Amino acid sequence: MIHVERGGSGPLLVLLHGLGATGEVWRGVVDRWNGSWLVPDLPGHGRSGPLERYSFGSFAAAVASVVPAGPVAVLGHSLGGVVALTLASGWFGVDVSAVAGVGIKLRWTAEELERAAGLAARPPKVFETRAEAVDRASKLAGVPLEHGVVPDGPGWRPVLDMAAFGVGAPDVAGLLSASKAPITLAAGEHDRMCPEVDLHAAAPGGMVLAGVGHNAHVEQPASLDPVLARLGGA
């Protein structure tokens, strides 16, 4: 089951969060969109159920199941940005009119992939207090979360399915070439996961967002206004 929140009226924007986060990270952005919006928690995150196997395709298929018919713009952050590009391929039946990926990690080393695989194999950690679990969930996401923990026996644990870390490295070049929609790639000026050199190598017209880091949508929601304008609804 995919948890979804909706609001607004007019042209639809689908917003997809990054690994470890939940749809709540878009709170500062949705009101900046001149239309309606749909924000899911990705599978294995927040209030959505897990998947048997995580891949960019399985994430995209799950999101596609809750997107209504008709043209939509899609904005994704980090992992969500890759899922957004996957949807823009048209392979999952979503009519994507424009797509944007913010803060996508474009280069992966063998060591980084090994570290991610190690995280994917870890069992969930249970904490004595909710506050401790919230702190851990927020560290995994890189942003403060409210909906990132659940009770577990006498304690609490982050709800994130750690197996999602095993999704691997995306074929961004392949997704860019497969997209049936206009693409915007963007990253914060201080984003260490997507430095400017990597952004411009992947997309020469990539948009650098001044004064923000990896989580631009949380740090300074207004920094995404140029991205929303590209999508058609700032």
Backbone torsions as a table, in degrees:
resi	resn	phi	psi	omega
1	MET	NA	135.8	179.3
2	ILE	-105.5	124.2	175.4
3	HIS	-81.4	131.4	-176.9
4	VAL	-132.6	141.0	169.7
5	GLU	-119.5	145.2	-176.6
6	ARG	-133.8	159.0	175.7
7	GLY	-171.9	174.2	175.6
8	GLY	73.8	-177.8	176.9
9	SER	-146.5	150.3	-178.8
10	GLY	108.8	-159.0	-177.6
11	PRO	-54.5	137.2	-171.4
12	LEU	-90.9	134.6	172.9
13	LEU	-117.7	126.6	174.1
14	VAL	-99.7	128.4	-177.8
15	LEU	-117.1	127.5	-174.1
16	LEU	-120.5	122.2	-176.4
17	HIS	-79.0	173.2	-179.7
18	GLY	-89.7	177.1	-178.3
19	LEU	-59.9	128.7	177.6
20	GLY	89.3	-16.7	-177.0
21	ALA	-90.5	-169.8	174.3
22	THR	-140.4	172.9	-179.0
23	GLY	-60.5	-18.0	-178.4
24	GLU	-61.4	-19.6	-177.3
25	VAL	-67.9	-13.1	-178.9
26	TRP	-93.0	6.5	-175.7
27	ARG	-55.5	-38.4	-178.5
28	GLY	-79.4	-7.0	-174.7
29	VAL	-104.0	-36.4	-170.5
30	VAL	-59.4	-36.3	-179.3
31	ASP	-74.9	-8.7	178.0
32	ARG	-89.8	-5.6	179.4
33	TRP	-94.1	130.3	-178.3
34	ASN	-89.1	72.0	-178.7
35	GLY	172.2	-158.6	176.9
36	SER	-95.7	162.0	-177.6
37	TRP	-142.8	154.0	177.8
38	LEU	-135.6	124.5	-176.4
39	VAL	-126.1	105.4	175.3
40	PRO	-90.8	156.1	160.0
41	ASP	-85.0	125.7	179.0
42	LEU	-62.5	154.9	177.9
43	PRO	-52.9	139.9	-179.8
44	GLY	78.9	7.0	-177.9
45	HIS	-129.4	149.1	172.7
46	GLY	52.2	-122.7	-175.3
47	ARG	-101.0	15.1	177.0
48	SER	-101.4	149.0	179.8
49	GLY	-72.6	165.5	179.9
50	PRO	-80.4	170.4	172.7
51	LEU	-109.8	156.5	175.2
52	GLU	-68.3	-34.8	-179.6
53	ARG	-145.0	135.5	-177.8
54	TYR	-101.6	127.8	172.2
55	SER	-149.0	166.6	178.0
56	PHE	-64.2	-34.3	177.2
57	GLY	-67.4	-40.7	-179.8
58	SER	-69.2	-35.7	173.5
59	PHE	-62.2	-46.6	-177.5
60	ALA	-63.3	-40.6	179.7
61	ALA	-62.6	-40.0	179.2
62	ALA	-64.8	-43.7	178.9
63	VAL	-65.5	-42.5	-179.0
64	ALA	-57.5	-30.1	-177.5
65	SER	-68.7	-15.0	-178.3
66	VAL	-115.9	3.6	178.6
67	VAL	-92.2	126.7	-178.9
68	PRO	-70.3	164.0	177.8
69	ALA	-65.6	153.8	179.6
70	GLY	108.2	166.2	-177.3
71	PRO	-67.7	138.2	177.6
72	VAL	-137.8	150.4	167.5
73	ALA	-95.1	148.1	-178.1
74	VAL	-130.1	129.5	177.4
75	LEU	-123.5	124.4	179.9
76	GLY	-130.0	149.1	177.5
77	HIS	-110.6	129.6	173.7
78	SER	55.3	-118.6	175.6
79	LEU	-52.4	-43.7	179.2
80	GLY	-61.5	-29.2	176.3
81	GLY	-67.2	-38.7	176.5
82	VAL	-66.2	-41.7	177.6
83	VAL	-62.5	-38.9	177.5
84	ALA	-60.8	-45.6	177.8
85	LEU	-63.3	-36.9	178.5
86	THR	-63.4	-42.0	177.0
87	LEU	-63.8	-35.7	-177.5
88	ALA	-68.0	-12.7	176.8
89	SER	-68.2	-20.5	-176.3
90	GLY	84.2	-2.0	-176.7
91	TRP	-68.2	-18.5	-174.0
92	PHE	-113.6	14.0	171.7
93	GLY	81.4	9.1	178.2
94	VAL	-93.7	131.9	-179.7
95	ASP	-86.3	87.7	-176.3
96	VAL	-88.5	119.0	-178.6
97	SER	-87.1	-28.3	178.0
98	ALA	-161.0	148.5	-176.2
99	VAL	-139.0	144.8	176.8
100	ALA	-138.4	137.6	174.7
101	GLY	-120.5	125.5	-178.5
102	VAL	-113.6	128.3	174.6
103	GLY	68.6	29.6	176.5
104	ILE	-71.5	130.9	175.1
105	LYS	-75.4	113.7	-170.2
106	LEU	-96.5	-19.5	-179.9
107	ARG	-127.5	132.0	-179.3
108	TRP	-126.0	133.7	173.7
109	THR	-92.8	163.9	176.7
110	ALA	-60.9	-37.1	-179.6
111	GLU	-65.9	-39.6	179.6
112	GLU	-66.7	-40.4	178.2
113	LEU	-67.0	-37.2	177.5
114	GLU	-65.3	-41.1	179.0
115	ARG	-64.3	-41.4	178.2
116	ALA	-63.8	-40.9	178.4
117	ALA	-63.8	-36.4	176.8
118	GLY	-63.9	-41.6	177.1
119	LEU	-63.6	-39.0	-178.7
120	ALA	-63.2	-26.3	-177.4
121	ALA	-88.5	-6.7	-177.1
122	ARG	-76.8	140.1	174.0
123	PRO	-73.2	156.5	177.8
124	PRO	-63.8	142.3	-179.7
125	LYS	-98.6	130.9	-179.2
126	VAL	-101.4	134.6	-178.0
127	PHE	-113.3	154.8	-178.6
128	GLU	-67.8	-36.9	-175.9
129	THR	-120.2	155.4	177.5
130	ARG	-63.2	-38.5	-178.4
131	ALA	-60.6	-39.6	178.3
132	GLU	-66.2	-40.4	179.7
133	ALA	-67.1	-40.1	177.9
134	VAL	-62.3	-41.0	179.1
135	ASP	-61.5	-43.4	179.7
136	ARG	-66.8	-44.6	-179.9
137	ALA	-61.4	-39.8	-179.7
138	SER	-67.8	-35.6	177.1
139	LYS	-68.3	-38.9	177.6
140	LEU	-63.2	-37.5	-178.2
141	ALA	-83.7	-25.2	-175.3
142	GLY	82.2	5.8	179.4
143	VAL	-145.0	155.7	176.3
144	PRO	-64.9	138.2	-180.0
145	LEU	-129.0	146.3	172.1
146	GLU	-105.2	-31.9	-173.0
147	HIS	-105.9	27.8	-175.2
148	GLY	-99.9	8.6	-178.4
149	VAL	-135.8	157.7	177.0
150	VAL	-140.5	154.9	174.3
151	PRO	-64.7	147.0	176.9
152	ASP	-144.6	98.9	-175.1
153	GLY	61.4	-131.2	178.9
154	PRO	-81.9	-3.2	-176.2
155	GLY	-120.5	-158.5	-178.7
156	TRP	-136.8	151.7	176.8
157	ARG	-143.3	153.3	171.4
158	PRO	-60.1	138.1	-177.6
159	VAL	-77.8	-18.4	-179.3
160	LEU	-53.5	127.9	173.3
161	ASP	-77.5	110.1	-174.2
162	MET	-59.7	-23.1	179.2
163	ALA	-60.8	-20.9	179.6
164	ALA	-63.6	-22.5	177.4
165	PHE	-65.0	-16.7	-178.2
166	GLY	-86.2	13.1	-176.3
167	VAL	-64.4	-25.0	175.0
168	GLY	90.7	-170.7	-178.4
169	ALA	-93.8	136.5	-178.5
170	PRO	-81.0	153.4	171.2
171	ASP	-90.6	77.7	-174.2
172	VAL	-63.7	-41.7	179.9
173	ALA	-58.8	-42.1	178.3
174	GLY	-65.0	-40.0	179.5
175	LEU	-68.2	-37.7	178.2
176	LEU	-62.8	-41.6	-179.1
177	SER	-72.5	-25.7	-177.9
178	ALA	-86.4	-14.2	-174.1
179	SER	-62.0	137.2	175.7
180	LYS	-99.1	6.3	-177.5
181	ALA	-126.7	156.1	172.9
182	PRO	-59.4	138.6	-173.6
183	ILE	-115.2	137.9	168.1
184	THR	-122.7	123.9	170.0
185	LEU	-107.8	137.9	-177.7
186	ALA	-144.8	158.7	175.4
187	ALA	-156.5	152.4	176.5
188	GLY	-66.3	149.0	179.1
189	GLU	-55.0	-33.1	-176.5
190	HIS	-109.7	24.2	-178.2
191	ASP	-79.4	109.4	-179.8
192	ARG	-75.4	-21.6	179.1
193	MET	-80.0	-23.9	178.7
194	CYS	-137.2	73.7	-179.3
195	PRO	-63.9	157.8	-175.0
196	GLU	-56.6	-37.7	-178.5
197	VAL	-62.6	-39.3	178.1
198	ASP	-69.5	-40.5	-179.7
199	LEU	-60.0	-47.7	-176.3
200	HIS	-73.9	-25.7	174.9
201	ALA	-67.8	-38.5	179.8
202	ALA	-79.0	-37.8	-176.3
203	ALA	-143.6	97.4	-177.2
204	PRO	-52.6	-27.5	177.9
205	GLY	-95.6	19.2	-178.6
206	GLY	-58.1	146.2	-174.2
207	MET	-98.6	122.7	177.1
208	VAL	-96.2	124.3	-177.0
209	LEU	-94.2	115.5	-171.9
210	ALA	-67.8	137.4	168.7
211	GLY	78.7	7.3	-177.5
212	VAL	-128.0	165.4	179.9
213	GLY	-107.6	-142.0	-173.7
214	HIS	-66.5	-37.3	-175.5
215	ASN	-103.1	59.3	-176.2
216	ALA	-56.6	-37.1	-176.8
217	HIS	-66.5	-22.8	177.1
218	VAL	-97.1	-43.3	-177.6
219	GLU	-63.1	-44.0	-175.7
220	GLN	-155.6	84.6	-175.3
221	PRO	-52.4	-33.9	-178.8
222	ALA	-63.6	-20.7	-180.0
223	SER	-64.8	-19.0	179.6
224	LEU	-87.7	-0.7	-179.1
225	ASP	-55.2	-41.9	178.0
226	PRO	-64.0	-32.9	177.0
227	VAL	-68.1	-45.2	178.4
228	LEU	-61.0	-36.6	178.2
229	ALA	-63.0	-40.0	177.3
230	ARG	-62.9	-32.4	-179.0
231	LEU	-81.0	-12.6	173.2
232	GLY	105.3	13.8	-176.1
233	GLY	-152.2	32.0	177.4
234	ALA	-73.5	NA	NA
